[in-house]
Amino acid sequence: ELKLSEKIIYINEDTKYIGKEAFKDWKGMKKVYFPNNLQSIEKEAFCNCINLSEVEIPQSVYYIDETSFKNCQNIRKIKAKAEFLGCFPTTKVVTIIIDDNTQEINECNLKKFINLVELTIPEKIQKLPFNILSNFPRLQKIKCCAELLERLSDEDKEKIKEIEEYKNGKQISKELLKKFINVQDVGIRNNSIINPKDFSIHTTTIDDII
């Protein structure tokens, strides 16, 4: 039997729907593990779970009510399809991993996450709305394909301090990296192409920001 004070919740693997107000006011909850076959999360299902800090939405989910995570103001990390990002409070979120099943990212999906520090974009996404990263003054790290990095505006390139590439895609060239004038770390397959003298070094931790 579950208790309101439990910090980590594992939802039964047979669960396909999380009903209205199912976990409302579970103030002790910090993390919830959803089953892989989950399909929908209904109205105010996690409303007022004020200590919930991390949410990972399975790819199987096709519906989340806009109030499902109402007043969950301490969520810091989200993994979900871009279309569901508007269902979450934005105040404390510092890490977003956009699900691989996302087909497109528009400005409305992301622009309210003003404290964002780390952003992972699916490898198949090769274009973002122009200057979208200007909405995130604290953004430091991005993981995406080389083609997307090439298409970022100069203003967006200046914001990035850490880059991580996908292992099987087009490799990030030294010429491209030189355009990221504030980069501090690059996670790529062949580190020998990186000359530390090409970049300015800055270090700031997530905990220093929030």
Secondary structure, 3 states (H helix, E strand, C coil): CCCCCCCEEECCCCCCEECCCCCCCCCCCCEEECCCCCCEECCCCCCCCCCCCEEECCCCCCEECCCCCCCCCCCCEEEECHHHHHHCCCCCCCEEEECCCCCCCCHHHHCCCCCCCEEECCCCCCCCCCCHHHHCCCCCEEECCHHHHHHCCHHHHHHCCEEECCCCCCCCCHHHHCCCCCCCEEECCCHHHCCHHHCCCCCCCHHHHC
